[in-house]
Amino acid sequence: MQKIIKTITFVLLISPWFVITSYGEVPPVNTINDISYIVGGTSKEEISNLQDESKKWSLTLEFRQHTSGEEGELLSGVNLAIINQQGKSIFDQTLNGPIFLVKLPPGRYELFATHQGVTKKESVRIKEGRHHRKFFIWRERRKAT
């Protein structure tokens, strides 16, 4: 009986640790102008956790620079501006990670992402209960010879 109690106690003590490490953590949720968002993707584990988490958010943005690799390198330091359908800027920040999750209400938005002086534009229409995904890709600048 003592052995069974010790085993149950051990399982109960280790279970919370197992749950926490199984699901992994994502960076903290931030809020600006009533817009909740997460920025991250600085490690392989964090990228995987954000991909799992992204299904709960209305929009996922990914920033990459194409080099010799097929997928390209993930980019941090991109400035992102989000303009709503009324033409109002609702978000304008430089991101410290290559993956951006945001909860936006349904509507049309213009997205402007700037990296090394080059701005890319995308439009998105957020629909209730749906997840949307956009990629911003910059070509590697060739150095003058």
FENWO-V179291 format. One record per residue. N is the residue number from 1. RES is the residue in one small letter. OMEGA is omega in whole degrees, 0 to 359 (999 if undefined). BURIAL is 1 if it has 9 or more other C-alpha atoms within 8 Angstrom, else 0. Layout:
# FENWO-V179291
n = (N	N)
res = (RES	RES)
omega = (OMEGA	OMEGA)
burial = (BURIAL	BURIAL)
This chain:
# FENWO-V179291
n = (1	2	3	4	5	6	7	8	9	10	11	12	13	14	15	16	17	18	19	20	21	22	23	24	25	26	27	28	29	30	31	32	33	34	35	36	37	38	39	40	41	42	43	44	45	46	47	48	49	50	51	52	53	54	55	56	57	58	59	60	61	62	63	64	65	66	67	68	69	70	71	72	73	74	75	76	77	78	79	80	81	82	83	84	85	86	87	88	89	90	91	92	93	94	95	96	97	98	99	100	101	102	103	104	105	106	107	108	109	110	111	112	113	114	115	116	117	118	119	120	121	122	123	124	125	126	127	128	129	130	131	132	133	134	135	136	137	138	139	140	141	142	143	144	145)
res = (m	q	k	i	i	k	t	i	t	f	v	l	l	i	s	p	w	f	v	i	t	s	y	g	e	v	p	p	v	n	t	i	n	d	i	s	y	i	v	g	g	t	s	k	e	e	i	s	n	l	q	d	e	s	k	k	w	s	l	t	l	e	f	r	q	h	t	s	g	e	e	g	e	l	l	s	g	v	n	l	a	i	i	n	q	q	g	k	s	i	f	d	q	t	l	n	g	p	i	f	l	v	k	l	p	p	g	r	y	e	l	f	a	t	h	q	g	v	t	k	k	e	s	v	r	i	k	e	g	r	h	h	r	k	f	f	i	w	r	e	r	r	k	a	t)
omega = (179	181	179	179	178	180	179	179	179	180	179	179	183	183	179	178	181	180	181	184	180	184	180	182	174	177	183	175	176	178	174	180	181	177	177	181	175	174	178	180	183	175	180	180	180	177	179	180	179	177	177	182	189	181	181	185	184	183	173	175	178	184	183	171	180	174	179	180	182	182	183	181	176	184	168	176	177	174	181	173	177	180	181	185	175	180	181	175	181	180	177	185	169	188	180	177	185	180	185	175	182	175	179	175	179	180	179	181	171	181	179	180	183	177	180	175	180	182	175	181	174	173	178	174	181	177	181	174	180	176	180	181	179	178	172	185	176	174	178	179	177	180	178	180	999)
burial = (0	0	0	0	0	0	0	0	0	0	0	0	0	0	0	0	0	0	0	1	0	0	0	1	0	1	0	0	0	0	0	0	0	0	1	1	1	1	1	1	1	0	0	0	0	1	1	0	1	1	0	0	1	1	0	0	1	1	1	1	1	1	1	1	1	1	1	0	0	0	0	1	1	1	1	1	1	1	1	1	1	1	1	1	1	0	0	0	1	1	1	1	0	0	1	1	1	1	1	1	1	1	1	1	0	0	1	1	1	1	1	1	1	1	1	0	0	0	0	0	0	0	0	0	0	1	0	0	0	0	1	0	0	1	0	1	0	0	0	0	0	0	0	0	0)
